[in-house]
Amino acid sequence: MTERLADISQVLEAARSASRILSTVTTQQKNRALGAVAAAIEDRSDEILQANAEDVARAQAEGMDEGLVDRLALNAQRLAGIADAVREVASLADPVGTIVRGAMTETGLRIRQVRVPMGVIGMIYEARPNVTIDAASLALKSGNAIVLRGGSAAEASNKVIIEVMRDALTSVDLPPDTVQSVDQWGRAGARALMHARGGIDVLIPRGGAGLIRTVVEEARVPVIETGTGNCHVYVHEDADLAQAEKIILNSKAQRVGVCNAAETLLVHRAVAEKFLASALLRLTTAGVRIHGDAQTLQYASDPSIDSAMLEEATEEDWAREYLSMDLAVRVVDDLDQAIEHIRTYSTGHTEAICTRSLAAANRFSREVDAAAIAVNASTRFTDGGQLGLGAEIGISTQKLHARGPMGLEELTSTMWIIEGDGHIRS
């Protein structure tokens, strides 16, 4: 165990050295490195996909949930999209050195608050090899080194991906230790990151509720908590029902194994019969299993709806992040009851309302406490790429430092620069 900790300490020391170099490089150098990373991902895609196929086969053999397998799996199209996202990060404005605010005091002191890199970022996540590339790209552009713990499920994929990125960094004369992994030490590596006070400047967990809870409770370093997503879509009485039907189908079924997928549908009683008669058929036809309250199940009367796709909701269903083709559905009396339901069960990620009423939309936005509110739009848009941030390192549901999708600015801190001319304080 002592040898393991010594080895991990060497990783952290190398990351610190790399971060000091990165803090001094130009935007042009960082962008060149990102271009090299994107090209390397494309050039060595066969290696990455072969390793990923091994991870997926092992996960399926071990009975991994279908939503998590979807998160784990890469294909040529997804990999091309990841490479494009790296190039998009390169195209974004460099936050380092940006003046947040500045002033001249009455005594002539020149004061600036500027953005600076955090230093060394730790990342603990599960079964998502795309996160390896996204996180490393954002860390590089914001001038940080990053130490990754990607979990055993994606071990083969991440090993190759990190090798590809390190080789790309070497090719442009930047330190390869900008991107490192502690996967070879398993859980001991994750624990070392959580305890690495002075070695890690900030630790970001991304994954299921159990993983996030463990990191938050055990970490001795600053943590940015990325939360689970028990996301709701509320169909108000003034909604465009055809539009709302498309929104809930996209929110639920476009990709189920992600934190911004909808898990609960709430429908105003005044439009419930008309809306659900159509929406339930469309959802079940798409393969979505409905966990409905008694009122919802009464409206599932269309003989075309497979009864095997319907079951009565339990208390656990309202609080559950399925990450699968399951959806909890409840009929509510009004906006008040919808808001109260969301307040009770929401994880504070993304909440959506479908309505043509400006008053209802404004009230929903004011009274629902979440990192993101969607009005007449799918919950799936709570995503760094969709919101113009490039790739994201995670979606924060806490309120200090960062909230919502975390892009480049969220990976920086600030420094005060005070310039005088022999000034002393009286």
WOHUSUL-V210521 format. One line per field, one symbol per residue. ss: DSSP state (A for helix, B for strand, O for the rest). phi: phi as a letter, one per 20 degrees, with the letter a starting at -180 (. if undefined). burial: b if it has 9 or more other C-alpha atoms within 8 Angstrom, else e. A space follows every 10 residues. Layout:
ss=???
phi=???
burial=???
//
This chain:
ss=OAAAAAAAAA AAAAAAAAAA AAOOOOAAAA AAAAAAAAAA AAAOAAAAAA AAAAAAAAAA AOOOOAAAAA AAOOOAAAAA AAAAAAAAAA AOOOOOOOBB BBBBOOOOOB BBBBBBBOOB BBBBBOOOAA AAAAAAAAAA AOOOBBBBBO OAAAAAAAAA AAAAAAAAAA AOOOOAAABB BOAAAAAAAA AAAAAOBOOB OBBBBBOOAA AAAAAAAAOO OOBBBBOOOO BBBBBOOOOO AAAAAAAAAA AAAOOOOOOO OBBBBBBBAA AAAAAAAAAA AAAAAOOOBB BBOAAAAAOO OOOOOOAAAB BBOOAAAAOO OOOOOBBBBB BBOOAAAAAA AAAAAOOOOB BBBBOOOAAA AAAAAAAOOO OBBBBOOOAA AOOOOOOOOO OOOOBBOOOO OOOBBOOOAA ABBBBBBBBO OOOOOO
phi=.ffgffffff ffffffffff fffdfeggff ffffffffff fffdffffff ffffffffff femfgfffff fffdbgffff ffffffffff ffffffnfef abadffenfe ccdcecffpd ddcdbclcff fgfgffffff fendecddce nffdffffff gffffffffg fdmdfffgcc cdgfelffff ffffdefned ebdcebrfgf fffffffefd dgcdeeefce edddeffeff ffffffffff fedfaeecfd ffdcddcfgf dfffffgeff ffffffneee ddfgffffee efffffffec bffdgfffee eflbecbecc edfafgffff ffgfdfemec cccdadefff fffgffeeeb fbdddlbfff efbgffenem fcerdedede mbbngddfff eddccedddc cnfcee
burial=eeeebeebbe bbbbbbebbb bbbebeeeeb bbbbbbbbbb bbebbeebbe bbbbbbebbb eeebeebbbe bbbbeeeebb ebbbbbbbbb eeebbbeebe ebeeeeeebb bbbbbbbbbb bbbbbbbbbe ebbbbbbbbb bbbbbbbbbb bbbbbbbbeb bbebbbbbbb ebebbbbbbb bbbeebeebb ebbbbbbebb bbbbbbbeee bbeebbeebe bebbbbbbbb bbbbbbbebb eebbbebbbb bbbeebbbeb bbbbbbbbbe bbbebbbebb bbbbeeebbb bbbebbbebb eeeebeeebb bbbeeebbbe eebbbbbbbb bbbbbebbbe ebbebbbbbb bbbbbeeeeb beebeeebeb bbbbbbbbbb bbbbbbbebb bbbbbbbbee ebbbbbbbeb bbbeeeeeee eeeeee
//
